[in-house]
Amino acid sequence: MIANTSDILFEASSAGYAVGAFNVYNMEGALAVIEASEDANIPAIIQLHPGSLEKGGDVLINLCLSAAQSASTNVSVHLDHCDDPTSIDRALYLGMNSIMADGSSMRYLDNINFTKNIANQIHNVGGFVEAELGRLSGTEDGLTIPEYQAKLTDPLQAVEFVRDTGIDALAVCIGNVHGKYAREPVLDFERLETINRNLNVPLVIHGGSGLPEWMVNRCIQLGVRKFNVNTEIRTAYLETVQALTTSSSVELTSLISESIRAMRDVIYLKIKQFAYVR
């Protein structure tokens, strides 16, 4: 059933675990999240990146909302990394009320003003707002941020930012990156601990693909309640499609079911890993 992201993360915060948020691009991805959530009997979040909406548009939003409604577990549908008020307005109109207002590329005061305005708008309809303070490096859906442009989250600034914007969750930059890690990441857990100690909102880690389990565990101990996962799911999908399309006689129904299975298996393991109570 469709749930509010705030309710999903409140339950996770109360019990001391984290929830997986999984970027999808088509029907197969949405169904994979639902099946994995139901198999694990644990809530999950379907995420849509603005890049996928450029192709899927309203149809993709409606598809994901319908999939979430059909689930036997609590599932929300979340708009990821959006800095365009028009796209946010459209998502709201179609029934999404969980938004990441991403002003991380803006100057600090502009980020505050942008995020505060979106938060007020979303809260007026009982929705959930995530924002990011800092700047992640890496690549996601065609957007690449070089390492020299990345910026870690300032713990003192985070207090001011959350207070002034009224957001419901904060995405932090502590050495995590979008896309594949070229080497084992070095996460600044001391920074994360300070941020968590000073705030009373759930923390979010973007770039959840490829993080070693011990790092995931430590992040959860230090207040992370939402992990975004994209690369590992996308890889499972692409590898399955590539393997099955070597023959022109492949059945499309088999392609659909096998790609769902491949993504579901990855998502299931992530859901279980994040939801383990420390």
C-alpha positions in Angstrom: 0.0 0.0 0.0 1.2 3.6 -0.6 2.7 5.0 2.6 4.1 8.3 3.6 7.9 8.4 3.6 7.8 10.2 6.9 5.9 7.3 8.5 8.3 4.7 7.0 11.4 6.6 8.3 9.8 7.2 11.7 9.3 3.5 12.1 12.9 2.9 11.1 14.2 5.5 13.4 12.2 4.1 16.3 13.5 0.6 15.7 17.1 1.5 14.8 17.3 0.3 11.2 17.4 1.9 7.8 15.2 1.7 4.7 16.3 1.1 1.1 15.3 3.7 -1.6 15.7 2.2 -5.1 15.8 4.2 -8.3 13.7 2.7 -11.1 13.2 3.5 -14.8 10.4 1.2 -16.0 7.7 -1.2 -15.0 10.3 -4.0 -14.3 12.1 -1.9 -11.8 9.0 -0.9 -9.9 7.7 -4.4 -9.7 11.2 -5.6 -8.6 11.0 -3.2 -5.6 7.5 -4.3 -4.7 8.4 -8.0 -4.9 11.5 -7.6 -2.9 9.7 -5.6 -0.2 6.9 -8.2 0.0 9.4 -11.1 0.1 11.3 -9.4 3.0 8.1 -8.1 4.6 9.9 -4.8 5.1 8.9 -1.3 3.7 10.8 0.2 0.8 10.9 3.3 -1.3 10.6 3.6 -5.0 12.6 6.5 -6.4 12.3 8.3 -9.6 15.2 10.5 -10.9 14.2 13.6 -12.9 16.3 12.1 -15.7 14.0 9.1 -16.0 11.0 11.3 -16.0 12.3 13.1 -19.1 11.5 9.8 -20.9 8.8 8.2 -18.8 6.9 11.4 -17.8 3.5 11.1 -16.2 3.1 7.5 -17.3 6.1 6.4 -15.2 4.9 8.3 -12.2 1.4 6.8 -12.4 2.9 3.3 -13.0 5.0 3.6 -9.8 2.1 4.9 -7.7 -0.1 2.1 -9.0 2.6 -0.5 -8.1 3.0 0.9 -4.6 -0.7 0.9 -4.1 -0.8 -2.8 -5.0 1.9 -3.8 -2.5 1.0 -5.7 0.7 3.8 -3.8 2.4 4.3 -0.1 3.0 5.9 1.5 -0.1 6.3 5.2 -0.9 7.2 6.8 -4.2 9.9 9.5 -4.0 11.1 12.1 -6.5 14.9 12.1 -6.2 17.4 15.0 -6.8 15.0 17.6 -8.2 15.9 21.3 -8.5 13.1 22.2 -10.9 9.9 23.6 -9.2 7.9 22.8 -12.4 8.8 19.1 -12.1 7.9 19.2 -8.4 4.6 20.8 -9.2 3.8 18.1 -11.8 4.8 15.3 -9.4 2.5 16.7 -6.7 -0.4 17.1 -9.2 -0.1 13.4 -10.1 -0.1 12.3 -6.5 3.5 12.1 -5.3 4.1 13.9 -2.0 7.7 12.7 -1.3 10.3 15.0 -2.8 14.1 15.6 -2.6 14.5 19.3 -3.1 18.0 19.4 -4.3 19.6 22.8 -4.1 23.1 21.4 -3.4 24.5 23.0 -6.5 23.3 26.4 -5.4 25.0 28.9 -3.1 24.2 28.2 0.5 21.6 30.9 1.0 20.0 30.1 -2.3 19.8 26.5 -1.2 18.1 27.5 2.0 15.5 29.7 0.2 14.8 27.1 -2.5 14.5 24.2 0.0 12.3 26.2 2.4 9.9 27.2 -0.3 9.6 23.6 -1.5 9.2 22.3 2.1 6.4 24.7 2.8 4.6 23.6 -0.4 5.0 19.9 0.3 4.1 20.1 4.0 0.9 21.9 3.0 -0.2 18.5 1.5 1.1 16.4 4.3 4.2 15.3 2.4 7.9 14.6 3.0 10.9 16.6 2.0 14.5 15.6 1.8 17.4 17.9 1.0 21.1 17.8 0.6 23.8 19.9 2.3 27.2 19.4 0.7 27.9 18.1 -2.8 28.5 14.5 -3.9 31.0 13.6 -6.6 30.3 10.9 -9.1 27.9 10.2 -11.9 24.2 9.5 -11.9 21.8 9.6 -14.9 24.2 11.7 -17.0 25.1 14.2 -14.4 28.7 14.1 -13.4 30.2 16.0 -10.5 34.1 16.0 -10.4 35.8 15.3 -7.1 37.1 18.8 -7.0 33.6 20.2 -6.9 32.5 17.8 -4.1 32.0 19.3 -0.7 31.5 17.5 2.7 28.6 18.4 4.9 29.5 21.0 7.6 28.0 19.8 10.9 27.4 23.3 12.3 25.9 24.5 9.0 23.7 21.4 9.0 22.0 22.5 12.2 21.2 25.9 10.7 20.1 24.4 7.4 17.6 22.0 9.0 16.2 24.6 11.3 15.8 27.3 8.6 14.3 25.0 5.9 12.1 22.7 8.1 13.1 19.6 6.1 12.2 16.1 7.2 15.5 14.3 6.3 19.0 15.4 5.4 21.2 13.8 2.8 24.8 14.1 4.0 28.1 14.1 2.1 30.8 12.2 4.2 32.9 10.7 1.4 30.1 8.8 -0.3 29.7 9.2 -4.1 27.2 8.5 -6.8 27.9 5.6 -9.1 30.7 3.0 -8.8 33.4 3.4 -6.2 36.8 3.2 -7.9 38.3 2.1 -4.6 37.0 1.3 -1.1 35.4 4.6 0.1 36.7 6.5 3.0 33.7 7.7 5.0 34.1 10.4 7.6 32.3 8.7 10.5 33.4 11.3 13.0 31.6 14.0 10.9 28.5 11.8 10.6 28.5 11.2 14.4 28.6 15.0 15.0 25.9 15.7 12.5 23.6 13.0 14.0 24.3 14.2 17.6 23.2 17.8 16.7 20.1 16.9 14.6 16.8 15.3 15.2 15.9 14.3 11.6 16.7 11.1 9.8 20.0 11.1 7.8 20.3 9.8 4.2 23.2 8.3 2.3 23.3 8.6 -1.4 25.6 6.3 -3.3 24.6 3.2 -1.3 25.7 0.8 -4.1 29.0 -0.9 -3.3 29.4 0.2 0.3 31.0 -2.5 2.4 28.6 -4.1 5.0 30.6 -2.8 8.0 30.3 0.8 6.6 26.6 0.3 6.2 26.3 -0.9 9.8 28.3 2.0 11.1 26.2 4.5 9.2 23.0 3.1 10.6 24.5 3.2 14.1 25.1 6.9 13.5 21.6 7.9 12.4 21.3 7.0 8.7 17.8 5.8 8.1 17.6 5.9 4.3 20.1 4.5 1.7 19.8 5.3 -2.0 20.7 2.5 -4.4 20.9 2.8 -8.1 24.0 1.4 -9.7 23.7 -2.2 -8.5 20.1 -2.5 -9.6 20.8 -0.9 -13.0 23.8 -3.3 -13.5 21.6 -6.3 -12.7 19.1 -5.2 -15.3 21.5 -4.4 -18.0 23.5 -7.6 -17.6 20.3 -9.7 -17.7 19.1 -7.9 -20.8 22.4 -8.3 -22.5 22.7 -12.0 -21.7 19.2 -12.8 -22.9 19.3 -10.7 -26.1 22.1 -12.6 -27.8 19.5 -14.5 -29.6 16.8 -13.0 -31.8 14.4 -15.6 -30.7 14.2 -14.4 -27.1 10.7 -14.2 -25.7 9.9 -10.7 -24.5 7.9 -12.1 -21.6 11.0 -14.1 -20.5 13.1 -10.9 -20.7 10.6 -9.0 -18.5 10.4 -11.8 -15.9 14.1 -12.4 -15.8 15.0 -8.8 -15.5 12.5 -8.4 -12.6 14.0 -11.4 -10.9 17.6 -10.1 -11.3 16.8 -6.7 -9.8 14.5 -8.2 -7.1 17.4 -10.4 -5.9 19.7 -7.4 -5.5 17.0 -5.2 -3.9 16.0 -8.0 -1.5 19.5 -8.4 -0.2 19.8 -4.6 0.3 16.5 -4.4 2.1 17.5 -7.1 4.5 20.9 -5.6 5.1 19.6 -2.2 5.8 16.8 -3.4 8.1 18.9 -5.5 10.3 18.5 -4.0 13.8 21.9 -3.1 15.3 
